[in-house]
C-alpha cells in the first residue's frame, strides 16, 4: 500500500513545483484518511524514492 501511494506522492511532487512535499502529503493524508503513522511511512518511502532518483546518475560513474 505505502509504495504505490509513495510513487503517487513523488509524481505529484515532480509535476507541481509550487507545492512542498509536506503539503502534498497533507492532501494525500486527507484523501486516504491515513493516520499519522501511516503518512509518516508514506513520507519515508517517498523521500527514499526521491533520493534514489537523485543518486541514479551517480551509480553509472566509473570510479578509478
PDB file of N, H, CA, C and O in Angstrom:
ATOM      1  N   UNK A   1       0.819  -1.188   0.000  1.00  0.00           N
ATOM      2  CA  UNK A   1       0.000   0.000   0.000  1.00  0.00           C
ATOM      3  C   UNK A   1       0.867   1.258   0.000  1.00  0.00           C
ATOM      4  O   UNK A   1       0.679   2.130  -0.848  1.00  0.00           O
ATOM      5  N   UNK A   2       1.791   1.365   0.913  1.00  0.00           N
ATOM      6  H   UNK A   2       1.944   0.656   1.602  1.00  0.00           H
ATOM      7  CA  UNK A   2       2.602   2.575   1.037  1.00  0.00           C
ATOM      8  C   UNK A   2       3.427   2.867  -0.210  1.00  0.00           C
ATOM      9  O   UNK A   2       3.604   4.026  -0.583  1.00  0.00           O
ATOM     10  N   UNK A   3       3.937   1.811  -0.859  1.00  0.00           N
ATOM     11  H   UNK A   3       3.794   0.868  -0.556  1.00  0.00           H
ATOM     12  CA  UNK A   3       4.809   2.011  -2.005  1.00  0.00           C
ATOM     13  C   UNK A   3       4.057   2.661  -3.173  1.00  0.00           C
ATOM     14  O   UNK A   3       4.577   3.571  -3.819  1.00  0.00           O
ATOM     15  N   UNK A   4       2.852   2.199  -3.436  1.00  0.00           N
ATOM     16  H   UNK A   4       2.430   1.460  -2.912  1.00  0.00           H
ATOM     17  CA  UNK A   4       2.053   2.777  -4.521  1.00  0.00           C
ATOM     18  C   UNK A   4       1.678   4.218  -4.242  1.00  0.00           C
ATOM     19  O   UNK A   4       1.753   5.070  -5.128  1.00  0.00           O
ATOM     20  N   UNK A   5       1.278   4.488  -3.023  1.00  0.00           N
ATOM     21  H   UNK A   5       1.217   3.796  -2.304  1.00  0.00           H
ATOM     22  CA  UNK A   5       0.927   5.855  -2.630  1.00  0.00           C
ATOM     23  C   UNK A   5       2.166   6.741  -2.658  1.00  0.00           C
ATOM     24  O   UNK A   5       2.097   7.898  -3.074  1.00  0.00           O
ATOM     25  N   UNK A   6       3.291   6.203  -2.220  1.00  0.00           N
ATOM     26  H   UNK A   6       3.347   5.264  -1.882  1.00  0.00           H
ATOM     27  CA  UNK A   6       4.538   6.969  -2.228  1.00  0.00           C
ATOM     28  C   UNK A   6       4.926   7.346  -3.653  1.00  0.00           C
ATOM     29  O   UNK A   6       5.398   8.457  -3.896  1.00  0.00           O
ATOM     30  N   UNK A   7       4.731   6.429  -4.594  1.00  0.00           N
ATOM     31  H   UNK A   7       4.347   5.527  -4.397  1.00  0.00           H
ATOM     32  CA  UNK A   7       5.016   6.741  -6.004  1.00  0.00           C
ATOM     33  C   UNK A   7       4.123   7.873  -6.493  1.00  0.00           C
ATOM     34  O   UNK A   7       4.576   8.751  -7.228  1.00  0.00           O
ATOM     35  N   UNK A   8       2.861   7.859  -6.090  1.00  0.00           N
ATOM     36  H   UNK A   8       2.493   7.146  -5.493  1.00  0.00           H
ATOM     37  CA  UNK A   8       1.938   8.929  -6.473  1.00  0.00           C
ATOM     38  C   UNK A   8       2.384  10.264  -5.878  1.00  0.00           C
ATOM     39  O   UNK A   8       2.318  11.300  -6.539  1.00  0.00           O
ATOM     40  N   UNK A   9       2.834  10.231  -4.632  1.00  0.00           N
ATOM     41  H   UNK A   9       2.888   9.389  -4.095  1.00  0.00           H
ATOM     42  CA  UNK A   9       3.311  11.451  -3.981  1.00  0.00           C
ATOM     43  C   UNK A   9       4.517  12.018  -4.731  1.00  0.00           C
ATOM     44  O   UNK A   9       4.608  13.224  -4.958  1.00  0.00           O
ATOM     45  N   UNK A  10       5.436  11.139  -5.109  1.00  0.00           N
ATOM     46  H   UNK A  10       5.362  10.159  -4.924  1.00  0.00           H
ATOM     47  CA  UNK A  10       6.627  11.577  -5.853  1.00  0.00           C
ATOM     48  C   UNK A  10       6.224  12.176  -7.196  1.00  0.00           C
ATOM     49  O   UNK A  10       6.752  13.214  -7.596  1.00  0.00           O
ATOM     50  N   UNK A  11       5.292  11.531  -7.895  1.00  0.00           N
ATOM     51  H   UNK A  11       4.863  10.688  -7.571  1.00  0.00           H
ATOM     52  CA  UNK A  11       4.832  12.048  -9.187  1.00  0.00           C
ATOM     53  C   UNK A  11       4.195  13.430  -9.022  1.00  0.00           C
ATOM     54  O   UNK A  11       4.471  14.343  -9.800  1.00  0.00           O
ATOM     55  N   UNK A  12       3.345  13.576  -8.007  1.00  0.00           N
ATOM     56  H   UNK A  12       3.121  12.835  -7.375  1.00  0.00           H
ATOM     57  CA  UNK A  12       2.718  14.875  -7.761  1.00  0.00           C
ATOM     58  C   UNK A  12       3.760  15.927  -7.410  1.00  0.00           C
ATOM     59  O   UNK A  12       3.664  17.071  -7.856  1.00  0.00           O
ATOM     60  N   UNK A  13       4.747  15.552  -6.619  1.00  0.00           N
ATOM     61  H   UNK A  13       4.825  14.623  -6.257  1.00  0.00           H
ATOM     62  CA  UNK A  13       5.805  16.472  -6.221  1.00  0.00           C
ATOM     63  C   UNK A  13       6.615  16.929  -7.436  1.00  0.00           C
ATOM     64  O   UNK A  13       6.958  18.106  -7.552  1.00  0.00           O
ATOM     65  N   UNK A  14       6.915  15.997  -8.335  1.00  0.00           N
ATOM     66  H   UNK A  14       6.636  15.041  -8.240  1.00  0.00           H
ATOM     67  CA  UNK A  14       7.704  16.339  -9.517  1.00  0.00           C
ATOM     68  C   UNK A  14       6.901  17.163 -10.518  1.00  0.00           C
ATOM     69  O   UNK A  14       7.463  18.009 -11.214  1.00  0.00           O
ATOM     70  N   UNK A  15       5.590  16.923 -10.598  1.00  0.00           N
ATOM     71  H   UNK A  15       5.134  16.236 -10.032  1.00  0.00           H
ATOM     72  CA  UNK A  15       4.742  17.651 -11.543  1.00  0.00           C
ATOM     73  C   UNK A  15       4.465  19.082 -11.084  1.00  0.00           C
ATOM     74  O   UNK A  15       4.422  20.004 -11.900  1.00  0.00           O
ATOM     75  N   UNK A  16       4.279  19.261  -9.789  1.00  0.00           N
ATOM     76  H   UNK A  16       4.314  18.512  -9.127  1.00  0.00           H
ATOM     77  CA  UNK A  16       3.885  20.552  -9.259  1.00  0.00           C
ATOM     78  C   UNK A  16       5.020  21.136  -8.430  1.00  0.00           C
ATOM     79  O   UNK A  16       5.186  20.798  -7.258  1.00  0.00           O
ATOM     80  N   UNK A  17       5.788  22.006  -9.045  1.00  0.00           N
ATOM     81  H   UNK A  17       5.653  22.281  -9.997  1.00  0.00           H
ATOM     82  CA  UNK A  17       6.967  22.555  -8.374  1.00  0.00           C
ATOM     83  C   UNK A  17       6.617  23.640  -7.360  1.00  0.00           C
ATOM     84  O   UNK A  17       7.481  24.066  -6.594  1.00  0.00           O
ATOM     85  N   UNK A  18       5.357  24.095  -7.343  1.00  0.00           N
ATOM     86  H   UNK A  18       4.655  23.749  -7.965  1.00  0.00           H
ATOM     87  CA  UNK A  18       4.986  25.152  -6.405  1.00  0.00           C
ATOM     88  C   UNK A  18       4.571  24.609  -5.037  1.00  0.00           C
ATOM     89  O   UNK A  18       4.444  25.378  -4.084  1.00  0.00           O
ATOM     90  N   UNK A  19       4.357  23.290  -4.928  1.00  0.00           N
ATOM     91  H   UNK A  19       4.460  22.666  -5.702  1.00  0.00           H
ATOM     92  CA  UNK A  19       3.968  22.703  -3.651  1.00  0.00           C
ATOM     93  C   UNK A  19       5.145  21.989  -3.006  1.00  0.00           C
ATOM     94  O   UNK A  19       5.975  21.378  -3.679  1.00  0.00           O
ATOM     95  N   UNK A  20       5.192  22.083  -1.695  1.00  0.00           N
ATOM     96  H   UNK A  20       4.518  22.580  -1.148  1.00  0.00           H
ATOM     97  CA  UNK A  20       6.206  21.369  -0.933  1.00  0.00           C
ATOM     98  C   UNK A  20       5.736  19.944  -0.695  1.00  0.00           C
ATOM     99  O   UNK A  20       4.545  19.649  -0.792  1.00  0.00           O
ATOM    100  N   UNK A  21       6.667  19.073  -0.387  1.00  0.00           N
ATOM    101  H   UNK A  21       7.635  19.312  -0.308  1.00  0.00           H
ATOM    102  CA  UNK A  21       6.351  17.671  -0.144  1.00  0.00           C
ATOM    103  C   UNK A  21       5.358  17.526   1.013  1.00  0.00           C
ATOM    104  O   UNK A  21       4.440  16.709   0.940  1.00  0.00           O
ATOM    105  N   UNK A  22       5.535  18.307   2.070  1.00  0.00           N
ATOM    106  H   UNK A  22       6.281  18.971   2.129  1.00  0.00           H
ATOM    107  CA  UNK A  22       4.631  18.230   3.216  1.00  0.00           C
ATOM    108  C   UNK A  22       3.196  18.616   2.850  1.00  0.00           C
ATOM    109  O   UNK A  22       2.245  18.048   3.387  1.00  0.00           O
ATOM    110  N   UNK A  23       3.038  19.578   1.941  1.00  0.00           N
ATOM    111  H   UNK A  23       3.810  20.039   1.506  1.00  0.00           H
ATOM    112  CA  UNK A  23       1.706  19.980   1.507  1.00  0.00           C
ATOM    113  C   UNK A  23       1.026  18.847   0.728  1.00  0.00           C
ATOM    114  O   UNK A  23      -0.165  18.591   0.901  1.00  0.00           O
ATOM    115  N   UNK A  24       1.788  18.187  -0.114  1.00  0.00           N
ATOM    116  H   UNK A  24       2.756  18.395  -0.254  1.00  0.00           H
ATOM    117  CA  UNK A  24       1.254  17.070  -0.888  1.00  0.00           C
ATOM    118  C   UNK A  24       0.888  15.922   0.048  1.00  0.00           C
ATOM    119  O   UNK A  24      -0.155  15.289  -0.120  1.00  0.00           O
ATOM    120  N   UNK A  25       1.738  15.656   1.026  1.00  0.00           N
ATOM    121  H   UNK A  25       2.584  16.171   1.162  1.00  0.00           H
ATOM    122  CA  UNK A  25       1.453  14.595   1.994  1.00  0.00           C
ATOM    123  C   UNK A  25       0.198  14.900   2.805  1.00  0.00           C
ATOM    124  O   UNK A  25      -0.579  13.996   3.114  1.00  0.00           O
ATOM    125  N   UNK A  26      -0.002  16.168   3.150  1.00  0.00           N
ATOM    126  H   UNK A  26       0.628  16.902   2.899  1.00  0.00           H
ATOM    127  CA  UNK A  26      -1.194  16.549   3.900  1.00  0.00           C
ATOM    128  C   UNK A  26      -2.453  16.275   3.066  1.00  0.00           C
ATOM    129  O   UNK A  26      -3.453  15.784   3.590  1.00  0.00           O
ATOM    130  N   UNK A  27      -2.400  16.592   1.780  1.00  0.00           N
ATOM    131  H   UNK A  27      -1.588  16.991   1.355  1.00  0.00           H
ATOM    132  CA  UNK A  27      -3.524  16.327   0.890  1.00  0.00           C
ATOM    133  C   UNK A  27      -3.786  14.832   0.769  1.00  0.00           C
ATOM    134  O   UNK A  27      -4.934  14.392   0.833  1.00  0.00           O
ATOM    135  N   UNK A  28      -2.728  14.057   0.594  1.00  0.00           N
ATOM    136  H   UNK A  28      -1.796  14.415   0.542  1.00  0.00           H
ATOM    137  CA  UNK A  28      -2.866  12.604   0.482  1.00  0.00           C
ATOM    138  C   UNK A  28      -3.427  12.022   1.771  1.00  0.00           C
ATOM    139  O   UNK A  28      -4.257  11.114   1.736  1.00  0.00           O
ATOM    140  N   UNK A  29      -2.982  12.536   2.896  1.00  0.00           N
ATOM    141  H   UNK A  29      -2.308  13.274   2.925  1.00  0.00           H
ATOM    142  CA  UNK A  29      -3.474  12.064   4.196  1.00  0.00           C
ATOM    143  C   UNK A  29      -4.976  12.268   4.314  1.00  0.00           C
ATOM    144  O   UNK A  29      -5.695  11.384   4.778  1.00  0.00           O
ATOM    145  N   UNK A  30      -5.446  13.431   3.893  1.00  0.00           N
ATOM    146  H   UNK A  30      -4.862  14.150   3.516  1.00  0.00           H
ATOM    147  CA  UNK A  30      -6.869  13.718   3.960  1.00  0.00           C
ATOM    148  C   UNK A  30      -7.679  12.870   2.972  1.00  0.00           C
ATOM    149  O   UNK A  30      -8.769  12.400   3.297  1.00  0.00           O
ATOM    150  N   UNK A  31      -7.138  12.680   1.771  1.00  0.00           N
ATOM    151  H   UNK A  31      -6.252  13.062   1.507  1.00  0.00           H
ATOM    152  CA  UNK A  31      -7.839  11.894   0.754  1.00  0.00           C
ATOM    153  C   UNK A  31      -7.982  10.429   1.139  1.00  0.00           C
ATOM    154  O   UNK A  31      -9.024   9.818   0.901  1.00  0.00           O
ATOM    155  N   UNK A  32      -6.937   9.867   1.734  1.00  0.00           N
ATOM    156  H   UNK A  32      -6.091  10.362   1.927  1.00  0.00           H
ATOM    157  CA  UNK A  32      -6.922   8.435   2.038  1.00  0.00           C
ATOM    158  C   UNK A  32      -7.229   8.129   3.508  1.00  0.00           C
ATOM    159  O   UNK A  32      -7.242   6.968   3.916  1.00  0.00           O
ATOM    160  N   UNK A  33      -7.476   9.175   4.295  1.00  0.00           N
ATOM    161  H   UNK A  33      -7.465  10.118   3.964  1.00  0.00           H
ATOM    162  CA  UNK A  33      -7.795   9.012   5.720  1.00  0.00           C
ATOM    163  C   UNK A  33      -6.704   8.236   6.455  1.00  0.00           C
ATOM    164  O   UNK A  33      -6.991   7.339   7.248  1.00  0.00           O
ATOM    165  N   UNK A  34      -5.442   8.598   6.179  1.00  0.00           N
ATOM    166  H   UNK A  34      -5.209   9.327   5.535  1.00  0.00           H
ATOM    167  CA  UNK A  34      -4.311   7.943   6.819  1.00  0.00           C
ATOM    168  C   UNK A  34      -4.112   8.466   8.230  1.00  0.00           C
ATOM    169  O   UNK A  34      -4.422   9.619   8.530  1.00  0.00           O
ATOM    170  N   UNK A  35      -3.596   7.613   9.082  1.00  0.00           N
ATOM    171  H   UNK A  35      -3.343   6.677   8.838  1.00  0.00           H
ATOM    172  CA  UNK A  35      -3.195   8.039  10.419  1.00  0.00           C
ATOM    173  C   UNK A  35      -1.827   8.702  10.318  1.00  0.00           C
ATOM    174  O   UNK A  35      -1.192   8.686   9.264  1.00  0.00           O
ATOM    175  N   UNK A  36      -1.389   9.275  11.410  1.00  0.00           N
ATOM    176  H   UNK A  36      -1.905   9.288  12.266  1.00  0.00           H
ATOM    177  CA  UNK A  36      -0.074   9.923  11.438  1.00  0.00           C
ATOM    178  C   UNK A  36       1.024   8.892  11.157  1.00  0.00           C
ATOM    179  O   UNK A  36       1.979   9.186  10.437  1.00  0.00           O
ATOM    180  N   UNK A  37       0.895   7.713  11.710  1.00  0.00           N
ATOM    181  H   UNK A  37       0.120   7.474  12.295  1.00  0.00           H
ATOM    182  CA  UNK A  37       1.890   6.654  11.493  1.00  0.00           C
ATOM    183  C   UNK A  37       1.933   6.238  10.031  1.00  0.00           C
ATOM    184  O   UNK A  37       3.011   6.043   9.469  1.00  0.00           O
ATOM    185  N   UNK A  38       0.771   6.102   9.417  1.00  0.00           N
ATOM    186  H   UNK A  38      -0.105   6.261   9.873  1.00  0.00           H
ATOM    187  CA  UNK A  38       0.714   5.697   8.010  1.00  0.00           C
ATOM    188  C   UNK A  38       1.310   6.756   7.102  1.00  0.00           C
ATOM    189  O   UNK A  38       2.051   6.428   6.176  1.00  0.00           O
ATOM    190  N   UNK A  39       0.999   8.020   7.352  1.00  0.00           N
ATOM    191  H   UNK A  39       0.397   8.286   8.105  1.00  0.00           H
ATOM    192  CA  UNK A  39       1.533   9.076   6.494  1.00  0.00           C
ATOM    193  C   UNK A  39       3.035   9.244   6.703  1.00  0.00           C
ATOM    194  O   UNK A  39       3.747   9.615   5.769  1.00  0.00           O
ATOM    195  N   UNK A  40       3.525   8.980   7.905  1.00  0.00           N
ATOM    196  H   UNK A  40       2.947   8.679   8.664  1.00  0.00           H
ATOM    197  CA  UNK A  40       4.974   9.002   8.140  1.00  0.00           C
ATOM    198  C   UNK A  40       5.669   7.918   7.328  1.00  0.00           C
ATOM    199  O   UNK A  40       6.752   8.138   6.787  1.00  0.00           O
ATOM    200  N   UNK A  41       5.049   6.755   7.244  1.00  0.00           N
ATOM    201  H   UNK A  41       4.169   6.576   7.683  1.00  0.00           H
ATOM    202  CA  UNK A  41       5.594   5.664   6.451  1.00  0.00           C
ATOM    203  C   UNK A  41       5.621   6.029   4.966  1.00  0.00           C
ATOM    204  O   UNK A  41       6.598   5.751   4.271  1.00  0.00           O
ATOM    205  N   UNK A  42       4.554   6.645   4.490  1.00  0.00           N
ATOM    206  H   UNK A  42       3.760   6.871   5.055  1.00  0.00           H
ATOM    207  CA  UNK A  42       4.498   7.090   3.091  1.00  0.00           C
ATOM    208  C   UNK A  42       5.566   8.148   2.840  1.00  0.00           C
ATOM    209  O   UNK A  42       6.224   8.134   1.800  1.00  0.00           O
ATOM    210  N   UNK A  43       5.741   9.068   3.795  1.00  0.00           N
ATOM    211  H   UNK A  43       5.207   9.080   4.640  1.00  0.00           H
ATOM    212  CA  UNK A  43       6.744  10.129   3.642  1.00  0.00           C
ATOM    213  C   UNK A  43       8.153   9.549   3.541  1.00  0.00           C
ATOM    214  O   UNK A  43       8.942   9.969   2.694  1.00  0.00           O
ATOM    215  N   UNK A  44       8.467   8.587   4.401  1.00  0.00           N
ATOM    216  H   UNK A  44       7.826   8.246   5.089  1.00  0.00           H
ATOM    217  CA  UNK A  44       9.790   7.958   4.364  1.00  0.00           C
ATOM    218  C   UNK A  44      10.025   7.255   3.025  1.00  0.00           C
ATOM    219  O   UNK A  44      11.109   7.346   2.450  1.00  0.00           O
ATOM    220  N   UNK A  45       9.003   6.558   2.539  1.00  0.00           N
ATOM    221  H   UNK A  45       8.122   6.484   3.007  1.00  0.00           H
ATOM    222  CA  UNK A  45       9.120   5.848   1.262  1.00  0.00           C
ATOM    223  C   UNK A  45       9.288   6.843   0.108  1.00  0.00           C
ATOM    224  O   UNK A  45      10.106   6.626  -0.787  1.00  0.00           O
ATOM    225  N   UNK A  46       8.517   7.928   0.130  1.00  0.00           N
ATOM    226  H   UNK A  46       7.853   8.104   0.857  1.00  0.00           H
ATOM    227  CA  UNK A  46       8.619   8.942  -0.922  1.00  0.00           C
ATOM    228  C   UNK A  46       9.992   9.610  -0.907  1.00  0.00           C
ATOM    229  O   UNK A  46      10.585   9.839  -1.962  1.00  0.00           O
ATOM    230  N   UNK A  47      10.493   9.919   0.278  1.00  0.00           N
ATOM    231  H   UNK A  47      10.012   9.733   1.134  1.00  0.00           H
ATOM    232  CA  UNK A  47      11.825  10.518   0.382  1.00  0.00           C
ATOM    233  C   UNK A  47      12.904   9.566  -0.130  1.00  0.00           C
ATOM    234  O   UNK A  47      13.867   9.994  -0.766  1.00  0.00           O
ATOM    235  N   UNK A  48      12.737   8.273   0.152  1.00  0.00           N
ATOM    236  H   UNK A  48      11.955   7.925   0.668  1.00  0.00           H
ATOM    237  CA  UNK A  48      13.697   7.284  -0.343  1.00  0.00           C
ATOM    238  C   UNK A  48      13.654   7.219  -1.868  1.00  0.00           C
ATOM    239  O   UNK A  48      14.699   7.147  -2.514  1.00  0.00           O
ATOM    240  N   UNK A  49      12.463   7.244  -2.442  1.00  0.00           N
ATOM    241  H   UNK A  49      11.614   7.302  -1.917  1.00  0.00           H
ATOM    242  CA  UNK A  49      12.334   7.217  -3.903  1.00  0.00           C
ATOM    243  C   UNK A  49      12.956   8.461  -4.534  1.00  0.00           C
ATOM    244  O   UNK A  49      13.639   8.372  -5.555  1.00  0.00           O
ATOM    245  N   UNK A  50      12.718   9.608  -3.928  1.00  0.00           N
ATOM    246  H   UNK A  50      12.163   9.680  -3.099  1.00  0.00           H
ATOM    247  CA  UNK A  50      13.311  10.844  -4.450  1.00  0.00           C
ATOM    248  C   UNK A  50      14.833  10.814  -4.355  1.00  0.00           C
ATOM    249  O   UNK A  50      15.521  11.273  -5.267  1.00  0.00           O
ATOM    250  N   UNK A  51      15.353  10.284  -3.276  1.00  0.00           N
ATOM    251  H   UNK A  51      14.794   9.910  -2.535  1.00  0.00           H
ATOM    252  CA  UNK A  51      16.802  10.168  -3.103  1.00  0.00           C
ATOM    253  C   UNK A  51      17.394   9.243  -4.154  1.00  0.00           C
ATOM    254  O   UNK A  51      18.430   9.547  -4.745  1.00  0.00           O
ATOM    255  N   UNK A  52      16.736   8.113  -4.384  1.00  0.00           N
ATOM    256  H   UNK A  52      15.895   7.866  -3.904  1.00  0.00           H
ATOM    257  CA  UNK A  52      17.224   7.176  -5.400  1.00  0.00           C
ATOM    258  C   UNK A  52      17.241   7.819  -6.783  1.00  0.00           C
ATOM    259  O   UNK A  52      18.166   7.601  -7.565  1.00  0.00           O
ATOM    260  N   UNK A  53      16.218   8.608  -7.079  1.00  0.00           N
ATOM    261  H   UNK A  53      15.467   8.785  -6.443  1.00  0.00           H
ATOM    262  CA  UNK A  53      16.169   9.279  -8.377  1.00  0.00           C
ATOM    263  C   UNK A  53      17.308  10.282  -8.514  1.00  0.00           C
ATOM    264  O   UNK A  53      17.885  10.429  -9.591  1.00  0.00           O
ATOM    265  N   UNK A  54      17.628  10.968  -7.427  1.00  0.00           N
ATOM    266  H   UNK A  54      17.159  10.849  -6.552  1.00  0.00           H
ATOM    267  CA  UNK A  54      18.714  11.943  -7.475  1.00  0.00           C
ATOM    268  C   UNK A  54      20.077  11.270  -7.623  1.00  0.00           C
ATOM    269  O   UNK A  54      20.964  11.795  -8.296  1.00  0.00           O
ATOM    270  N   UNK A  55      20.240  10.110  -6.993  1.00  0.00           N
ATOM    271  H   UNK A  55      19.519   9.684  -6.446  1.00  0.00           H
ATOM    272  CA  UNK A  55      21.535   9.434  -6.998  1.00  0.00           C
ATOM    273  C   UNK A  55      21.725   8.501  -8.193  1.00  0.00           C
ATOM    274  O   UNK A  55      22.844   8.057  -8.451  1.00  0.00           O
ATOM    275  N   UNK A  56      20.675   8.202  -8.912  1.00  0.00           N
ATOM    276  H   UNK A  56      19.766   8.563  -8.703  1.00  0.00           H
ATOM    277  CA  UNK A  56      20.752   7.252 -10.022  1.00  0.00           C
ATOM    278  C   UNK A  56      21.852   7.600 -11.042  1.00  0.00           C
ATOM    279  O   UNK A  56      22.602   6.707 -11.438  1.00  0.00           O
ATOM    280  N   UNK A  57      21.972   8.852 -11.477  1.00  0.00           N
ATOM    281  H   UNK A  57      21.363   9.577 -11.155  1.00  0.00           H
ATOM    282  CA  UNK A  57      23.051   9.156 -12.436  1.00  0.00           C
ATOM    283  C   UNK A  57      24.447   8.859 -11.884  1.00  0.00           C
ATOM    284  O   UNK A  57      25.344   8.504 -12.648  1.00  0.00           O
ATOM    285  N   UNK A  58      24.640   8.996 -10.595  1.00  0.00           N
ATOM    286  H   UNK A  58      23.911   9.285  -9.974  1.00  0.00           H
ATOM    287  CA  UNK A  58      25.943   8.766  -9.995  1.00  0.00           C
ATOM    288  C   UNK A  58      26.293   7.290  -9.922  1.00  0.00           C
ATOM    289  O   UNK A  58      27.468   6.949  -9.787  1.00  0.00           O
ATOM    290  N   UNK A  59      25.324   6.420 -10.006  1.00  0.00           N
ATOM    291  H   UNK A  59      24.370   6.697 -10.116  1.00  0.00           H
ATOM    292  CA  UNK A  59      25.597   4.975  -9.941  1.00  0.00           C
ATOM    293  C   UNK A  59      26.342   4.497 -11.181  1.00  0.00           C
ATOM    294  O   UNK A  59      26.986   3.448 -11.163  1.00  0.00           O
ATOM    295  N   UNK A  60      26.248   5.277 -12.259  1.00  0.00           N
ATOM    296  H   UNK A  60      25.724   6.129 -12.274  1.00  0.00           H
ATOM    297  CA  UNK A  60      26.849   4.853 -13.518  1.00  0.00           C
ATOM    298  C   UNK A  60      28.212   5.504 -13.771  1.00  0.00           C
ATOM    299  O   UNK A  60      28.795   5.342 -14.843  1.00  0.00           O
ATOM    300  N   UNK A  61      28.699   6.221 -12.801  1.00  0.00           N
ATOM    301  H   UNK A  61      28.226   6.352 -11.930  1.00  0.00           H
ATOM    302  CA  UNK A  61      30.012   6.856 -12.940  1.00  0.00           C
ATOM    303  C   UNK A  61      31.102   5.841 -12.661  1.00  0.00           C
ATOM    304  O   UNK A  61      31.057   5.121 -11.664  1.00  0.00           O
ATOM    305  N   UNK A  62      32.072   5.789 -13.541  1.00  0.00           N
ATOM    306  H   UNK A  62      32.109   6.374 -14.352  1.00  0.00           H
ATOM    307  CA  UNK A  62      33.186   4.846 -13.373  1.00  0.00           C
ATOM    308  C   UNK A  62      34.238   5.491 -12.478  1.00  0.00           C
ATOM    309  O   UNK A  62      34.819   6.519 -12.825  1.00  0.00           O
ATOM    310  N   UNK A  63      34.469   4.889 -11.350  1.00  0.00           N
ATOM    311  H   UNK A  63      33.997   4.054 -11.068  1.00  0.00           H
ATOM    312  CA  UNK A  63      35.443   5.413 -10.390  1.00  0.00           C
ATOM    313  C   UNK A  63      36.737   4.627 -10.540  1.00  0.00           C
ATOM    314  O   UNK A  63      36.737   3.396 -10.513  1.00  0.00           O
ATOM    315  N   UNK A  64      37.830   5.345 -10.695  1.00  0.00           N
ATOM    316  H   UNK A  64      37.830   6.345 -10.717  1.00  0.00           H
ATOM    317  CA  UNK A  64      39.134   4.675 -10.873  1.00  0.00           C
ATOM    318  C   UNK A  64      39.765   4.354  -9.552  1.00  0.00           C
ATOM    319  O   UNK A  64      40.860   3.792  -9.512  1.00  0.00           O
TER     320      UNK A  64
END
